[in-house]
Amino acid sequence: MPVILAIDSSTETLALALVTPDGVQAAELDGGAQASSQALPQAQALVAKAGLRLADLDAIAYGQGPGAFTGLRTACAVAQGLAFGLDKPVLAVDSLMLVAQDAHRQGAGDDLWVAMDARIGEIYAAHYRLTPQGWTVLDAPALYAPAALRAHWGQPAAVAGTALTAYAEALGPVASPWPQAHSRAQALGTLALAAWARGDLRDAAEALPVYVRDKVALTTAEREQRA
């Protein structure tokens, strides 16, 4: 069993997980603007609490996105810095898949759409299916307008994520909704371990965020048009 430190700050939650032979130790804190100052010291504290040193890590995992630009850069930078300094590999984890894993752990089925509020009237969404070999990506993470996503997914078996609340009217009724997260950090640890088992190890230089949006705010004219 490897020892893996995992970090995700793609949402307003800073999720940290430490995978050890004793299981997954998870921690969740306020993210957003605080993630950049809290990620490294809190990660170090989680490792120390387990009676380990950073040198004991076998790999560092990070939530690669999609998600908040600043949060993605924070997780990537911390993971990359630790990996370079410790001469360890990195593991990239799909941040939307975290939501699918968390919802499945709550009782959702094996076929899930994830829809996360991307702000400015848009949604990050992806479609996953759990198989004996792990999660399979049926529709890769992409950015949708609510109406376009509703037309695209038809009648999904289940949907998880914050967009269910933020865009409830636009998305319409969903047969099996899972709007609330239980533990992103626990899901992060599970997916980091799965990535290790698949051999998805990367050099620290390859630790890069995945963006699916190339602009982070509306212009004044665009805001007025949407009002």
C-alpha positions as CSV (number, residue, x, y, z in Angstrom):
1,M,0.0,0.0,0.0
2,P,1.5,3.3,-1.0
3,V,1.5,6.5,1.0
4,I,-0.1,9.3,-1.1
5,L,-0.9,12.9,-0.2
6,A,-3.7,14.3,-2.3
7,I,-4.9,17.9,-2.6
8,D,-7.9,19.4,-4.4
9,S,-9.0,23.1,-4.2
10,S,-11.1,23.2,-7.4
11,T,-14.2,24.3,-5.4
12,E,-14.8,26.4,-2.3
13,T,-13.6,23.4,-0.2
14,L,-10.0,22.6,0.3
15,A,-9.9,18.8,0.3
16,L,-6.9,17.0,1.6
17,A,-6.4,13.2,1.9
18,L,-3.6,11.0,3.1
19,V,-3.6,7.4,1.9
20,T,-1.7,5.0,4.1
21,P,-1.7,1.3,4.9
22,D,-4.2,2.2,7.7
23,G,-6.7,3.7,5.3
24,V,-7.6,7.3,4.1
25,Q,-7.3,10.2,6.5
26,A,-9.3,13.1,5.2
27,A,-9.5,16.8,6.0
28,E,-11.8,19.5,4.6
29,L,-11.3,23.2,5.2
30,D,-12.5,26.5,3.7
31,G,-10.9,26.9,0.3
32,G,-11.4,29.8,-2.2
33,A,-9.2,32.7,-1.4
34,Q,-7.7,30.9,1.6
35,A,-6.6,27.8,-0.3
36,S,-3.3,29.3,-1.4
37,S,-2.2,30.0,2.1
38,Q,-3.7,27.0,3.8
39,A,-2.9,24.1,1.3
40,L,0.7,23.5,2.1
41,P,0.7,24.0,6.0
42,Q,-2.5,21.9,6.3
43,A,-1.1,19.2,4.1
44,Q,2.0,19.1,6.2
45,A,-0.1,18.9,9.4
46,L,-2.1,16.0,8.0
47,V,1.1,14.1,7.3
48,A,2.6,14.9,10.7
49,K,-0.6,13.8,12.5
50,A,-0.2,10.4,10.9
51,G,3.3,10.1,12.4
52,L,4.9,10.4,9.0
53,R,7.3,12.7,7.3
54,L,7.0,14.2,3.8
55,A,9.9,12.0,2.8
56,D,7.7,9.0,3.5
57,L,5.3,9.9,0.6
58,D,5.3,7.7,-2.5
59,A,3.4,10.2,-4.6
60,I,1.5,13.5,-4.5
61,A,-2.0,13.6,-6.1
62,Y,-3.8,16.8,-7.1
63,G,-7.2,17.7,-8.4
64,Q,-6.5,18.7,-12.0
65,G,-9.9,20.3,-12.7
66,P,-12.1,21.5,-14.1
67,G,-12.9,24.1,-11.5
68,A,-12.0,27.5,-10.2
69,F,-8.9,28.9,-11.9
70,T,-7.1,30.0,-8.8
71,G,-7.9,26.8,-6.9
72,L,-6.6,24.6,-9.7
73,R,-3.4,26.5,-9.9
74,T,-3.0,26.3,-6.1
75,A,-3.4,22.5,-6.0
76,C,-1.1,22.0,-9.0
77,A,1.6,24.3,-7.6
78,V,1.7,22.7,-4.2
79,A,1.7,19.2,-5.7
80,Q,4.4,20.1,-8.2
81,G,6.5,21.9,-5.6
82,L,6.4,18.9,-3.2
83,A,7.0,16.4,-6.0
84,F,10.1,18.3,-7.2
85,G,11.5,18.8,-3.7
86,L,10.9,15.2,-2.7
87,D,11.7,13.7,-6.1
88,K,8.4,11.9,-6.2
89,P,5.8,11.4,-9.0
90,V,2.4,13.1,-9.2
91,L,-1.0,11.7,-9.8
92,A,-3.7,13.8,-11.6
93,V,-7.3,13.3,-10.4
94,D,-10.4,14.4,-12.3
95,S,-12.1,17.0,-10.0
96,L,-15.5,16.2,-11.4
97,M,-15.0,12.5,-10.9
98,L,-14.6,13.3,-7.2
99,V,-18.2,14.3,-7.2
100,A,-19.3,11.1,-8.9
101,Q,-17.2,9.0,-6.4
102,D,-18.7,10.9,-3.5
103,A,-22.3,10.5,-4.7
104,H,-21.7,6.8,-5.4
105,R,-20.5,6.4,-1.8
106,Q,-23.7,8.1,-0.6
107,G,-25.8,5.5,-2.6
108,A,-26.0,6.8,-6.1
109,G,-25.9,4.2,-8.9
110,D,-23.1,3.4,-11.3
111,D,-24.2,5.7,-14.1
112,L,-23.8,9.4,-13.1
113,W,-23.7,12.8,-14.7
114,V,-21.8,15.4,-12.6
115,A,-22.9,19.0,-12.9
116,M,-21.1,21.7,-11.0
117,D,-21.8,25.4,-10.8
118,A,-19.2,27.2,-12.9
119,R,-20.6,30.6,-12.2
120,I,-21.5,33.3,-14.8
121,G,-24.4,31.2,-15.9
122,E,-22.5,28.1,-16.9
123,I,-21.9,24.5,-15.7
124,Y,-19.0,22.1,-15.6
125,A,-20.4,18.7,-16.5
126,A,-19.2,15.2,-17.3
127,H,-20.7,11.7,-17.6
128,Y,-19.2,8.7,-15.8
129,R,-20.0,5.0,-15.4
130,L,-18.5,2.8,-12.7
131,T,-17.2,-0.6,-13.9
132,P,-15.3,-3.4,-12.2
133,Q,-12.1,-1.7,-13.6
134,G,-13.1,1.7,-12.1
135,W,-14.7,4.9,-13.5
136,T,-15.1,5.2,-17.2
137,V,-15.6,8.6,-18.8
138,L,-18.6,8.6,-21.2
139,D,-18.7,12.4,-21.7
140,A,-15.5,14.2,-21.0
141,P,-15.6,17.3,-18.7
142,A,-16.9,20.3,-20.6
143,L,-18.5,23.7,-20.1
144,Y,-22.3,24.0,-20.8
145,A,-25.0,26.6,-20.7
146,P,-27.8,25.1,-18.5
147,A,-30.3,24.7,-21.4
148,A,-27.6,23.1,-23.6
149,L,-26.7,20.6,-20.9
150,R,-30.4,19.7,-20.3
151,A,-30.8,19.0,-24.1
152,H,-27.6,17.1,-24.2
153,W,-28.1,14.7,-21.4
154,G,-31.8,13.9,-22.1
155,Q,-33.0,11.9,-19.1
156,P,-30.0,11.1,-17.0
157,A,-30.1,8.1,-14.6
158,A,-28.6,10.3,-11.8
159,V,-27.0,13.7,-11.4
160,A,-24.6,14.9,-8.7
161,G,-23.3,18.4,-8.0
162,T,-24.0,21.9,-7.0
163,A,-25.6,22.9,-10.3
164,L,-28.7,21.0,-9.3
165,T,-29.3,23.7,-6.8
166,A,-27.9,26.7,-8.6
167,Y,-29.7,26.0,-11.9
168,A,-32.6,23.9,-10.7
169,E,-35.3,25.5,-12.9
170,A,-33.1,25.5,-16.0
171,L,-32.1,21.9,-15.6
172,G,-35.5,20.7,-14.8
173,P,-36.4,17.6,-12.7
174,V,-33.8,14.9,-12.3
175,A,-34.9,11.3,-11.4
176,S,-32.0,10.7,-8.9
177,P,-30.4,14.0,-7.7
178,W,-27.4,14.2,-5.4
179,P,-26.8,17.9,-4.8
180,Q,-24.9,17.7,-1.6
181,A,-21.3,16.5,-1.1
182,H,-20.6,14.1,1.8
183,S,-16.7,14.0,1.7
184,R,-14.7,15.3,-1.2
185,A,-11.6,14.5,0.7
186,Q,-12.5,10.8,1.1
187,A,-13.4,10.6,-2.6
188,L,-10.1,12.3,-3.4
189,G,-8.1,9.7,-1.5
190,T,-10.0,6.8,-3.1
191,L,-9.4,8.1,-6.6
192,A,-5.7,8.9,-5.9
193,L,-5.2,5.3,-4.8
194,A,-7.0,4.0,-7.9
195,A,-4.7,6.2,-10.1
196,W,-1.7,4.7,-8.3
197,A,-3.1,1.2,-8.9
198,R,-3.4,1.9,-12.6
199,G,0.1,3.2,-12.8
200,D,-0.9,6.7,-13.8
201,L,2.3,8.2,-12.4
202,R,3.7,11.4,-13.9
203,D,6.8,13.4,-13.6
204,A,6.4,16.5,-11.5
205,A,6.9,18.7,-14.6
206,E,3.7,17.2,-16.1
207,A,1.6,18.4,-13.2
208,L,-0.8,20.7,-15.1
209,P,-4.3,21.9,-14.5
210,V,-7.2,21.1,-16.9
211,Y,-9.1,24.2,-18.0
212,V,-12.3,23.9,-20.0
213,R,-13.0,27.7,-19.9
214,D,-10.9,30.4,-21.4
215,K,-12.5,33.4,-19.6
216,V,-13.3,33.8,-16.0
217,A,-15.7,36.8,-16.0
218,L,-18.4,38.5,-18.1
219,T,-17.8,41.9,-19.6
220,T,-20.2,44.7,-18.5
221,A,-22.1,44.4,-21.8
222,E,-22.5,40.6,-21.3
223,R,-23.7,41.0,-17.8
224,E,-26.3,43.6,-18.9
225,Q,-27.4,41.3,-21.8
226,R,-28.0,38.4,-19.3
227,A,-29.9,40.6,-16.8
